[in-house]
Amino acid sequence: HVQLVESGGGSVQAGGNLRLSCQVSGVSGYSYDTYCMAWIRQVVEKERETVATFGTDGSTTYADSVKGRFTISEDNAKNTVYLQMNDLRPEDTAKYYCAAEPGPYCNSLTSSDFRYWGQGTQVTVSS
């Protein structure tokens, strides 16, 4: 039974920081070099946005809207994926989801391609 459990969301003022965590369990053969991992956010009635990805080769990608402010990382020993979010802006307000998909072709994935999702954690940034 695959589980992705996010934590770390909350309410902050603009300019603040948060770190989201995604605990991965129940994924057969999971490790950072076999699964593509992503943080995806969604605002109600808007399209999902893939914020950051961590590929099976350790490469990372970021949406233009968060480059230079957000950092995705993995701790394979803890089966945990992180999203460090610095200098948060009101437009970062969304529900953030952790998602996983068996690799290795991570760069071609869209948000709809990820088969495993967490329940999401809300991030609210006030001005």
C-alpha positions as CSV (number, residue, x, y, z in Angstrom):
1,H,0.0,0.0,0.0
2,V,1.7,3.2,-1.2
3,Q,1.6,6.1,1.0
4,L,2.9,9.6,0.5
5,V,2.4,11.8,3.6
6,E,3.1,15.5,3.4
7,S,3.7,17.8,6.3
8,G,5.0,21.2,7.0
9,G,2.4,23.4,5.5
10,G,1.0,26.4,7.2
11,S,0.4,30.2,7.1
12,V,3.2,32.6,6.8
13,Q,3.7,36.2,5.8
14,A,5.3,37.2,2.6
15,G,9.0,36.8,2.7
16,G,8.8,33.9,5.1
17,N,10.0,30.4,4.7
18,L,8.6,26.9,5.0
19,R,9.9,23.4,4.5
20,L,7.5,20.7,3.3
21,S,8.3,17.1,3.9
22,C,7.0,14.0,2.1
23,Q,7.4,10.7,3.8
24,V,7.3,7.8,1.4
25,S,6.3,4.3,2.4
26,G,4.9,1.1,0.9
27,V,6.5,1.7,-2.4
28,S,8.2,-1.4,-3.5
29,G,11.7,-0.8,-4.5
30,Y,11.6,2.8,-3.7
31,S,14.7,4.8,-3.7
32,Y,15.7,8.1,-5.1
33,D,17.3,6.5,-8.2
34,T,14.2,4.4,-9.2
35,Y,11.3,6.9,-8.7
36,C,10.7,10.3,-10.1
37,M,9.5,12.6,-7.3
38,A,7.7,15.9,-7.6
39,W,6.0,18.7,-5.7
40,I,2.9,19.8,-7.4
41,R,0.6,22.6,-6.3
42,Q,-3.0,23.5,-7.1
43,V,-5.3,26.4,-6.4
44,V,-9.0,25.7,-6.6
45,E,-10.3,26.3,-10.2
46,K,-6.8,26.7,-11.5
47,E,-4.5,24.3,-13.3
48,R,-2.0,22.2,-11.4
49,E,1.6,23.4,-11.5
50,T,4.5,21.2,-11.1
51,V,6.7,23.2,-8.8
52,A,9.8,21.0,-8.6
53,T,11.0,17.5,-9.6
54,F,13.8,15.2,-8.5
55,G,14.9,12.8,-11.1
56,T,16.3,9.3,-10.8
57,D,19.7,10.7,-11.7
58,G,19.5,13.3,-9.0
59,S,18.7,16.1,-11.4
60,T,16.2,18.7,-10.4
61,T,13.9,21.0,-12.3
62,Y,11.8,24.0,-11.1
63,A,9.0,26.0,-12.4
64,D,10.1,29.5,-13.5
65,S,7.8,30.9,-10.8
66,V,9.9,29.4,-8.0
67,K,13.4,29.2,-9.4
68,G,15.9,30.6,-7.0
69,R,13.5,30.4,-4.1
70,F,12.5,26.8,-3.8
71,T,14.8,23.7,-3.4
72,I,13.8,20.1,-3.7
73,S,15.9,17.5,-2.0
74,E,15.7,13.9,-0.9
75,D,17.0,12.0,2.1
76,N,17.0,8.4,0.9
77,A,17.9,7.0,4.3
78,K,14.7,8.5,5.6
79,N,12.6,7.9,2.5
80,T,11.7,11.6,2.6
81,V,11.5,14.3,0.0
82,Y,11.7,17.9,1.0
83,L,10.7,21.2,-0.5
84,Q,12.4,24.2,1.0
85,M,10.5,27.3,0.2
86,N,12.1,30.6,0.8
87,D,10.9,34.2,0.2
88,L,7.4,33.1,-0.1
89,R,4.9,35.2,-2.0
90,P,1.1,35.4,-1.8
91,E,1.0,33.8,-5.2
92,D,2.6,30.7,-3.7
93,T,-0.6,30.1,-1.8
94,A,-1.9,26.7,-2.8
95,K,-2.3,23.1,-1.7
96,Y,1.0,21.3,-2.2
97,Y,1.1,17.7,-3.2
98,C,3.9,15.2,-3.2
99,A,3.8,12.8,-6.1
100,A,5.8,9.8,-7.2
101,E,6.2,7.8,-10.5
102,P,8.6,5.0,-11.3
103,G,11.4,6.2,-13.4
104,P,13.6,6.6,-15.3
105,Y,12.1,9.0,-17.7
106,C,11.3,11.8,-15.4
107,N,11.8,14.8,-17.7
108,S,8.9,13.8,-19.9
109,L,6.3,13.5,-17.1
110,T,3.4,15.9,-16.7
111,S,1.6,16.1,-13.4
112,S,-1.1,13.7,-14.8
113,D,1.5,11.0,-15.3
114,F,2.3,10.6,-11.6
115,R,0.5,7.6,-10.2
116,Y,1.1,8.1,-6.5
117,W,-0.1,11.2,-4.6
118,G,-0.2,12.4,-1.1
119,Q,-3.2,14.0,0.5
120,G,-1.7,17.5,0.2
121,T,-0.7,20.2,2.6
122,Q,-2.0,23.8,2.5
123,V,0.4,26.7,2.2
124,T,-1.0,30.2,2.7
125,V,1.1,33.3,2.3
126,S,-0.3,36.6,3.4
127,S,0.9,40.0,2.1
